[in-house]
Amino acid sequence: MRQPQAILLAAVCSTLALVVATVVGRFTLGIPLIPELISQQIFALVTPRLFTAAIRLFGVGAKWITFGLAVAGYIGGGVGLGWLYAWWLRRRGRMPSVGSGCLFGTAIWGVIMTLGMPLLGAGVFGVGLRHGAAIGAGGLFALHLLYGGLLGWLTRRAMRVVPSSTAEPAEAAPPRRALLQRVAAFPVMWCLTGLVDRLILGMGTRLAAALEVAFEGIKGLSPEVTPNEKFYTISINLFDPTINPKTWQLTLHGLVEKPLQLSLEELKALPAHEEYVTFACISNEVGGKLISNARWRGVPLRLLLEMAQLKPEARKVILRSDDGYSTGIPLERCMRPQTFLAYEMNGHQLPDSHGFPLRAVIPGYYGMKQPKWLTEIEVVADDYQGYWEERGWADEAVVKTLSRLDVPVHRAQVPVSGTPIGGIAFAGDRGIQKVEFSHDGGKTWQMATVKAPLSPYAWTLWAAELALPGRGDYVLAVRATDGQGTLQDERVSEPLPDGASGYHKRRVTGQEP
């Protein structure tokens, strides 16, 4: 192996060791993962319009693409710095060593702590990190010592493959096999890197959905209750929080006479509320899959606010999560009996991906107003703009009336008579009065059969038998009227800033039986 190749391999191995060690530290000790911070900062700075476009093109895979690019850039930067380290020492006629490598790693750490962390929104030395500066700065310092020391050790041996005229003449250059044997001491690092790659790819599949038999024997309709593993998930994180229920507490403070600190067991001991509630993401497109229904169980928020004894000037309630997410809810909405904090989902402990140990359930609002991983409730007198509100999304994120065609599928070839048609309709806490469908793109409408929803806050299943005038191409459409008698908005609008509107349509081809 030639010397430049050996030096490059040393830089690559040192950088990959750093990445793998950081990933392990991230999930065991809470040490910050720099590519994750980079991705999070990109998410925070991207414009809502660009965010909507990315979701439309790539779905939630957009954040994994961003993370993948950040990882690639991070690895490229580490390799480049390793090459620069070797070049600088050769230029000065010095041989690398573990000591000089550790100094080099310390210098990189210092730049990251004083310049990089503030740019990534974590503050100098990571004071704004979730686990604090001690774990963040201390952990990264140890990891960069590892990187630097390993870089110095491997680069020293790489530069001895072909002795340089300016290098120390100390030891005889080891043969190629000896160098390869030393490099082969890191197979575990490569295996871990492969596991990390599979982890990243696997997490991108959590949004996959499957339709089941649920209404009038029609195959392809959404089930009335979405299984936990099929329920859509959206969050601001690449890696969602994992919370220890034994140490977790919910804090309620602000404009109250008696601030509260409650454990999960204390919350479960309070009178519970249970209800079927449908969640819809505000970024869901017309006909999109980011909507699901489940049965939730938890404690009424009103009960907690009454226990804390609100002060007269209280107007808004801020909900804060372990991952740094927050949103503000009008006090009036929080005092409604159907607003509660859930710790169970479909009869099971709230899954980690859906906010364990506690998440908000506020019927009538889009999902952005119902945060997961709750840790803090603050009652205030002034307005409050949360994470998504500051980025241009609506503060009054009330669900718009929507309807969706589940069957038949787009561009299906169907018999002109006897073909089932159906789907779901939803209007938040307003309910659904009726659903109509059309076979001619909305020129004429027919009434569908509507199944009674599981609760006033759950979606409604609808179905009918499709009868086409004859063979040919047709455009199917659906529209719903909410429980207040207001027809679904036909105007087509994108999700930004307050949710999408428009009729869901599909093309089919009618054929004789």
SEKE-555678 format. One line per 8 residues: their letters; for each residue x, z, y of C-alpha. Coordinates in nm, 2 decimals, always signed. Last residue first. Layout:
<recs>
A	X Z Y | ...
</recs>
This chain:
<recs>
PEQGTVRR	-6.85 -1.64 -0.74 | -6.84 -1.88 -0.44 | -6.55 -1.80 -0.21 | -6.53 -1.63 +0.13 | -6.19 -1.60 +0.29 | -6.10 -1.28 +0.48 | -5.95 -1.20 +0.82 | -5.94 -0.84 +0.94
KHYGSAGD	-6.04 -0.66 +1.26 | -6.01 -0.31 +1.40 | -6.20 -0.28 +1.73 | -6.01 -0.17 +2.04 | -5.85 +0.15 +2.18 | -5.51 +0.31 +2.14 | -5.43 +0.66 +2.26 | -5.37 +0.83 +2.59
PLPESVRE	-5.04 +0.69 +2.74 | -4.94 +0.48 +2.56 | -5.14 +0.39 +2.24 | -5.18 +0.02 +2.33 | -5.51 -0.10 +2.47 | -5.77 -0.35 +2.35 | -6.10 -0.31 +2.52 | -6.39 -0.26 +2.27
DQLTGQGD	-6.43 +0.11 +2.35 | -6.63 +0.29 +2.08 | -7.00 +0.33 +2.17 | -7.11 +0.65 +2.33 | -7.42 +0.82 +2.17 | -7.29 +1.18 +2.20 | -7.22 +1.19 +1.82 | -6.99 +0.89 +1.85
TARVALVY	-7.07 +0.53 +1.80 | -6.85 +0.33 +1.58 | -6.71 -0.03 +1.56 | -6.59 -0.25 +1.27 | -6.47 -0.61 +1.25 | -6.44 -0.88 +0.98 | -6.32 -1.22 +1.08 | -6.43 -1.50 +0.85
DGRGPLAL	-6.28 -1.80 +0.68 | -6.48 -2.03 +0.45 | -6.75 -2.04 +0.18 | -7.10 -1.93 +0.27 | -7.31 -1.71 +0.50 | -7.12 -1.40 +0.40 | -7.29 -1.09 +0.25 | -7.08 -0.77 +0.26
EAAWLTWA	-7.22 -0.46 +0.09 | -7.17 -0.15 +0.30 | -6.95 +0.16 +0.35 | -6.86 +0.44 +0.58 | -6.65 +0.75 +0.55 | -6.66 +1.00 +0.84 | -6.36 +1.19 +0.97 | -6.36 +1.56 +1.00
YPSLPAKV	-6.43 +1.79 +1.30 | -6.81 +1.84 +1.25 | -6.73 +1.92 +0.88 | -6.71 +1.75 +0.54 | -6.86 +1.44 +0.70 | -7.20 +1.30 +0.60 | -7.15 +0.95 +0.45 | -7.24 +0.66 +0.67
TAMQWTKG	-7.41 +0.35 +0.54 | -7.33 +0.05 +0.76 | -7.55 -0.12 +1.02 | -7.50 -0.49 +1.09 | -7.35 -0.66 +1.39 | -7.34 -1.00 +1.54 | -7.08 -1.17 +1.76 | -6.81 -0.92 +1.67
GDHSFEVK	-6.56 -1.13 +1.48 | -6.81 -1.31 +1.27 | -6.84 -1.08 +0.97 | -6.94 -0.77 +1.17 | -6.96 -0.40 +1.09 | -7.15 -0.11 +1.24 | -7.10 +0.27 +1.22 | -7.34 +0.54 +1.34
QIGRDGAF	-7.36 +0.88 +1.49 | -7.00 +1.00 +1.44 | -6.88 +1.35 +1.54 | -6.79 +1.47 +1.89 | -6.50 +1.70 +1.77 | -6.26 +1.41 +1.73 | -6.43 +1.08 +1.72 | -6.35 +0.94 +1.37
AIGGIPTG	-6.46 +0.65 +1.15 | -6.33 +0.56 +0.81 | -6.34 +0.26 +0.58 | -6.58 +0.02 +0.41 | -6.67 -0.32 +0.28 | -6.79 -0.39 -0.08 | -6.82 -0.76 -0.18 | -7.16 -0.84 -0.34
SVPVQARH	-7.20 -1.18 -0.18 | -6.96 -1.45 -0.05 | -6.71 -1.35 -0.31 | -6.37 -1.24 -0.16 | -6.03 -1.39 -0.10 | -5.83 -1.13 +0.09 | -5.66 -1.22 +0.42 | -5.64 -0.85 +0.52
VPVDLRSL	-5.77 -0.60 +0.26 | -6.13 -0.56 +0.18 | -6.15 -0.26 +0.23 | -6.00 +0.00 +0.45 | -6.15 -0.11 +0.78 | -6.10 +0.14 +1.05 | -6.30 +0.32 +1.32 | -6.20 +0.50 +1.64
TKVVAEDA	-6.36 +0.71 +1.91 | -6.08 +0.84 +2.14 | -5.92 +1.17 +2.07 | -5.86 +1.39 +2.37 | -5.50 +1.41 +2.48 | -5.56 +1.56 +2.83 | -5.19 +1.58 +2.91 | -5.15 +1.21 +2.85
WGREEWYG	-4.81 +1.08 +2.74 | -4.55 +1.00 +3.01 | -4.23 +1.17 +2.89 | -4.30 +1.51 +3.05 | -4.64 +1.51 +2.85 | -4.45 +1.45 +2.53 | -4.24 +1.77 +2.55 | -4.48 +1.99 +2.75
QYDDAVVE	-4.62 +1.98 +3.10 | -4.76 +2.31 +3.22 | -5.02 +2.39 +3.48 | -5.01 +2.73 +3.64 | -5.17 +3.07 +3.55 | -4.98 +3.13 +3.23 | -5.03 +3.26 +2.88 | -4.73 +3.22 +2.65
IETLWKPQ	-4.75 +3.17 +2.27 | -4.43 +3.17 +2.07 | -4.31 +3.09 +1.72 | -4.51 +2.79 +1.60 | -4.36 +2.57 +1.33 | -4.61 +2.29 +1.41 | -4.77 +2.18 +1.73 | -5.13 +2.08 +1.78
KMGYYGPI	-5.14 +1.90 +2.12 | -4.93 +1.60 +1.99 | -5.18 +1.57 +1.70 | -5.46 +1.43 +1.92 | -5.72 +1.67 +2.04 | -6.08 +1.71 +1.94 | -6.02 +1.99 +1.69 | -5.73 +2.23 +1.78
VARLPFGH	-5.54 +2.33 +1.47 | -5.21 +2.50 +1.57 | -4.93 +2.55 +1.31 | -4.79 +2.85 +1.13 | -4.54 +2.92 +0.85 | -4.48 +2.64 +0.78 | -4.53 +2.35 +1.01 | -4.66 +2.05 +0.82
SDPLQHGN	-4.32 +1.94 +0.68 | -4.26 +2.29 +0.55 | -4.59 +2.29 +0.36 | -4.87 +2.54 +0.47 | -4.93 +2.76 +0.17 | -5.20 +2.60 -0.05 | -5.57 +2.58 -0.05 | -5.59 +2.24 +0.13
MEYALFTQ	-5.35 +2.36 +0.40 | -5.28 +2.73 +0.47 | -5.11 +2.91 +0.76 | -5.33 +2.77 +1.03 | -5.36 +2.88 +1.39 | -5.72 +2.84 +1.52 | -5.94 +2.65 +1.75 | -6.30 +2.62 +1.61
PRMCRELP	-6.42 +2.94 +1.79 | -6.33 +2.80 +2.13 | -6.11 +3.03 +2.34 | -5.81 +2.80 +2.32 | -6.01 +2.51 +2.47 | -6.11 +2.73 +2.77 | -5.75 +2.84 +2.81 | -5.64 +2.48 +2.87
IGTSYGDD	-5.35 +2.39 +2.63 | -4.99 +2.33 +2.72 | -4.73 +2.18 +2.49 | -4.40 +2.27 +2.34 | -4.13 +2.14 +2.10 | -3.80 +2.33 +2.08 | -3.77 +2.31 +1.70 | -3.90 +2.66 +1.65
SRLIVKRA	-4.22 +2.58 +1.83 | -4.38 +2.67 +2.16 | -4.75 +2.68 +2.25 | -4.83 +2.73 +2.62 | -5.17 +2.86 +2.71 | -5.34 +2.78 +3.04 | -5.56 +2.95 +3.30 | -5.48 +3.33 +3.30
EPKLQAME	-5.55 +3.48 +3.65 | -5.80 +3.74 +3.51 | -5.54 +3.89 +3.27 | -5.60 +3.84 +2.90 | -5.62 +4.13 +2.66 | -5.36 +4.08 +2.39 | -5.62 +4.14 +2.11 | -5.85 +3.90 +2.29
LLLRLPVG	-5.58 +3.63 +2.29 | -5.52 +3.69 +1.92 | -5.89 +3.66 +1.83 | -5.93 +3.35 +2.04 | -5.65 +3.18 +1.84 | -5.87 +3.22 +1.53 | -5.65 +3.30 +1.23 | -5.58 +3.05 +0.95
RWRANSIL	-5.72 +2.82 +0.69 | -5.70 +2.44 +0.70 | -5.89 +2.18 +0.49 | -5.74 +1.84 +0.53 | -5.79 +1.49 +0.69 | -5.55 +1.22 +0.78 | -5.46 +0.98 +1.06 | -5.14 +0.79 +1.12
KGGVENSI	-5.24 +0.50 +0.90 | -5.32 +0.24 +1.17 | -5.64 +0.04 +1.23 | -5.58 +0.03 +1.60 | -5.23 +0.18 +1.64 | -5.15 +0.55 +1.60 | -4.93 +0.68 +1.88 | -5.17 +0.96 +1.96
CAFTVYEE	-5.15 +1.08 +1.60 | -5.48 +1.16 +1.44 | -5.56 +1.49 +1.26 | -5.89 +1.55 +1.08 | -6.02 +1.90 +1.05 | -6.19 +2.06 +0.75 | -6.24 +2.43 +0.83 | -6.14 +2.79 +0.75
HAPLAKLE	-6.12 +3.08 +0.98 | -5.96 +3.41 +0.89 | -6.02 +3.78 +0.99 | -5.67 +3.94 +1.03 | -5.45 +4.04 +0.73 | -5.30 +3.69 +0.72 | -5.16 +3.74 +1.07 | -5.00 +4.07 +0.97
ELSLQLPK	-4.84 +3.90 +0.67 | -4.70 +3.63 +0.88 | -4.55 +3.88 +1.12 | -4.70 +3.96 +1.46 | -4.54 +4.04 +1.79 | -4.80 +4.09 +2.06 | -4.80 +4.15 +2.44 | -5.07 +4.39 +2.56
EVLGHLTL	-5.20 +4.34 +2.91 | -5.17 +3.96 +2.90 | -5.05 +3.70 +3.15 | -4.73 +3.62 +2.96 | -4.68 +3.72 +2.60 | -4.77 +3.63 +2.24 | -4.48 +3.63 +1.99 | -4.52 +3.51 +1.64
QWTKPNIT	-4.26 +3.65 +1.40 | -4.03 +3.50 +1.13 | -3.79 +3.73 +0.95 | -3.96 +3.74 +0.61 | -4.11 +3.39 +0.65 | -3.76 +3.23 +0.66 | -3.81 +2.90 +0.85 | -3.68 +2.56 +0.75
PDFLNISI	-3.69 +2.34 +1.06 | -3.74 +1.96 +1.04 | -3.44 +1.73 +1.00 | -3.46 +1.42 +1.22 | -3.68 +1.60 +1.46 | -3.94 +1.51 +1.72 | -4.21 +1.52 +1.45 | -4.47 +1.30 +1.28
TYFKENPT	-4.61 +1.35 +0.93 | -4.91 +1.17 +0.77 | -5.09 +1.36 +0.49 | -5.01 +1.20 +0.15 | -4.81 +1.50 +0.01 | -5.08 +1.73 +0.13 | -5.36 +1.54 -0.04 | -5.59 +1.38 +0.21
VEPSLGKI	-5.95 +1.50 +0.18 | -6.24 +1.25 +0.20 | -6.03 +1.00 +0.01 | -5.95 +0.67 +0.19 | -6.14 +0.37 +0.05 | -5.96 +0.13 -0.18 | -6.19 +0.13 -0.47 | -6.56 +0.17 -0.39
GEFAVELA	-6.74 +0.40 -0.63 | -6.99 +0.51 -0.37 | -6.73 +0.69 -0.17 | -6.39 +0.84 -0.28 | -6.18 +0.61 -0.50 | -5.82 +0.64 -0.37 | -5.60 +0.49 -0.10 | -5.23 +0.55 -0.10
AALRTGMG	-5.00 +0.64 +0.19 | -4.62 +0.63 +0.24 | -4.52 +0.85 +0.54 | -4.27 +1.05 +0.35 | -4.06 +0.75 +0.26 | -3.80 +0.78 +0.54 | -3.68 +1.11 +0.39 | -3.55 +0.92 +0.09
LILRDVLG	-3.32 +0.70 +0.30 | -3.16 +1.00 +0.47 | -3.12 +1.20 +0.15 | -2.98 +0.90 -0.03 | -2.71 +0.86 +0.24 | -2.63 +1.24 +0.21 | -2.59 +1.21 -0.16 | -2.35 +0.92 -0.12
TLCWMVPF	-2.14 +1.12 +0.13 | -2.14 +1.41 -0.12 | -1.99 +1.18 -0.38 | -1.73 +1.06 -0.14 | -1.63 +1.41 -0.05 | -1.62 +1.52 -0.41 | -1.36 +1.24 -0.48 | -1.12 +1.40 -0.23
AAVRQLLA	-0.80 +1.46 -0.44 | -0.78 +1.09 -0.50 | -0.58 +1.06 -0.17 | -0.30 +1.26 -0.33 | -0.31 +1.05 -0.65 | -0.31 +0.74 -0.44 | +0.00 +0.85 -0.25 | +0.18 +0.93 -0.58
RRPPAAEA	+0.09 +0.59 -0.72 | +0.22 +0.41 -0.42 | +0.57 +0.57 -0.45 | +0.67 +0.86 -0.24 | +0.90 +0.79 +0.06 | +1.22 +0.99 +0.04 | +1.21 +1.30 +0.25 | +1.37 +1.37 +0.59
PEATSSPV	+1.44 +1.05 +0.78 | +1.23 +1.16 +1.07 | +1.04 +0.86 +1.21 | +1.18 +0.61 +1.47 | +1.30 +0.35 +1.21 | +0.97 +0.40 +1.03 | +0.98 +0.49 +0.66 | +0.73 +0.27 +0.46
VRMARRTL	+0.50 +0.50 +0.26 | +0.62 +0.79 +0.47 | +0.37 +0.72 +0.74 | +0.09 +0.77 +0.50 | +0.23 +1.11 +0.39 | +0.23 +1.23 +0.75 | -0.11 +1.08 +0.81 | -0.26 +1.27 +0.52
WGLLGGYL	-0.14 +1.61 +0.64 | -0.21 +1.55 +1.01 | -0.56 +1.42 +0.94 | -0.63 +1.71 +0.71 | -0.53 +1.96 +0.98 | -0.72 +1.78 +1.25 | -1.04 +1.74 +1.05 | -1.03 +2.10 +0.92
LHLAFLGG	-0.95 +2.23 +1.27 | -1.24 +2.02 +1.39 | -1.47 +2.19 +1.14 | -1.36 +2.54 +1.24 | -1.42 +2.46 +1.60 | -1.76 +2.31 +1.52 | -1.86 +2.63 +1.35 | -1.75 +2.85 +1.63
AGIAAGHR	-1.91 +2.64 +1.91 | -2.25 +2.61 +1.73 | -2.26 +2.94 +1.55 | -2.15 +3.14 +1.86 | -2.33 +2.91 +2.11 | -2.68 +2.98 +1.97 | -2.88 +2.89 +1.67 | -3.12 +2.67 +1.85
LGVGFVGA	-2.85 +2.52 +2.07 | -2.87 +2.57 +2.45 | -2.54 +2.76 +2.48 | -2.37 +2.47 +2.30 | -2.02 +2.53 +2.45 | -2.15 +2.40 +2.78 | -2.52 +2.31 +2.75 | -2.71 +2.15 +2.46
GLLPMGLT	-2.86 +1.85 +2.63 | -2.64 +1.60 +2.47 | -2.45 +1.54 +2.79 | -2.39 +1.91 +2.82 | -2.26 +1.92 +2.46 | -2.02 +1.62 +2.51 | -1.84 +1.74 +2.82 | -1.72 +2.10 +2.78
MIVGWIAT	-1.78 +2.16 +2.41 | -1.70 +1.80 +2.30 | -1.38 +1.79 +2.51 | -1.27 +2.12 +2.37 | -1.34 +2.02 +2.01 | -1.13 +1.70 +2.06 | -0.84 +1.91 +2.19 | -0.88 +2.15 +1.89
GFLCGSGV	-0.86 +1.86 +1.65 | -0.54 +1.74 +1.81 | -0.39 +2.09 +1.80 | -0.49 +2.11 +1.43 | -0.32 +1.77 +1.37 | -0.01 +1.89 +1.54 | +0.00 +2.19 +1.31 | -0.08 +1.99 +0.99
SPMRGRRR	+0.20 +1.75 +1.07 | +0.26 +1.41 +1.20 | +0.61 +1.28 +1.24 | +0.76 +1.23 +1.59 | +0.92 +0.92 +1.75 | +0.71 +0.94 +2.07 | +0.54 +0.61 +1.99 | +0.50 +0.71 +1.63
LWWAYLWG	+0.32 +1.03 +1.75 | +0.08 +0.83 +1.98 | +0.00 +0.57 +1.71 | -0.08 +0.84 +1.45 | -0.32 +1.02 +1.68 | -0.48 +0.69 +1.80 | -0.55 +0.60 +1.44 | -0.73 +0.94 +1.39
LGVGGGIY	-0.92 +0.89 +1.71 | -1.04 +0.55 +1.59 | -1.14 +0.69 +1.25 | -1.34 +0.98 +1.42 | -1.50 +0.74 +1.67 | -1.60 +0.50 +1.39 | -1.75 +0.79 +1.19 | -1.95 +0.90 +1.50
GAVALGFT	-2.06 +0.55 +1.57 | -2.18 +0.50 +1.21 | -2.36 +0.83 +1.22 | -2.53 +0.74 +1.55 | -2.63 +0.40 +1.41 | -2.79 +0.57 +1.11 | -2.96 +0.82 +1.34 | -3.11 +0.55 +1.54
IWKAGVGF	-3.23 +0.37 +1.23 | -3.37 +0.69 +1.10 | -3.56 +0.74 +1.43 | -3.71 +0.39 +1.40 | -3.81 +0.46 +1.04 | -4.11 +0.65 +1.19 | -4.27 +0.31 +1.22 | -4.03 +0.02 +1.25
LRIAATFL	-4.19 -0.24 +1.48 | -4.49 -0.05 +1.62 | -4.29 +0.27 +1.64 | -4.01 +0.09 +1.83 | -4.26 -0.07 +2.07 | -4.43 +0.27 +2.14 | -4.09 +0.43 +2.21 | -4.00 +0.15 +2.44
RPTVLAFI	-4.32 +0.21 +2.64 | -4.26 +0.59 +2.63 | -3.92 +0.55 +2.78 | -3.62 +0.66 +2.57 | -3.45 +0.97 +2.71 | -3.57 +1.24 +2.47 | -3.54 +1.01 +2.16 | -3.18 +0.92 +2.27
QQSILEPI	-3.10 +1.29 +2.31 | -3.24 +1.36 +1.96 | -3.02 +1.08 +1.82 | -2.71 +1.21 +1.98 | -2.79 +1.57 +1.87 | -2.83 +1.44 +1.51 | -2.51 +1.24 +1.53 | -2.33 +1.57 +1.64
LPIGLTFR	-2.46 +1.78 +1.35 | -2.49 +2.13 +1.49 | -2.39 +2.42 +1.27 | -2.71 +2.59 +1.14 | -2.53 +2.78 +0.86 | -2.65 +2.62 +0.54 | -2.82 +2.29 +0.63 | -2.59 +2.20 +0.92
GVVTAVVL	-2.28 +2.34 +0.76 | -2.32 +2.11 +0.46 | -2.37 +1.81 +0.70 | -2.07 +1.92 +0.90 | -1.85 +1.94 +0.59 | -1.96 +1.59 +0.49 | -1.89 +1.45 +0.83 | -1.55 +1.62 +0.87
ALTSCVAA	-1.44 +1.51 +0.52 | -1.56 +1.15 +0.61 | -1.34 +1.17 +0.92 | -1.03 +1.29 +0.74 | -1.07 +1.03 +0.47 | -1.11 +0.75 +0.72 | -0.81 +0.85 +0.92 | -0.60 +0.88 +0.61
LLIAQPQR	-0.72 +0.54 +0.49 | -0.62 +0.39 +0.83 | -0.27 +0.54 +0.80 | -0.24 +0.40 +0.45 | -0.34 +0.06 +0.56 | -0.10 +0.06 +0.85 | +0.18 +0.17 +0.61 | +0.13 -0.09 +0.34
M	+0.00 +0.00 +0.00
</recs>
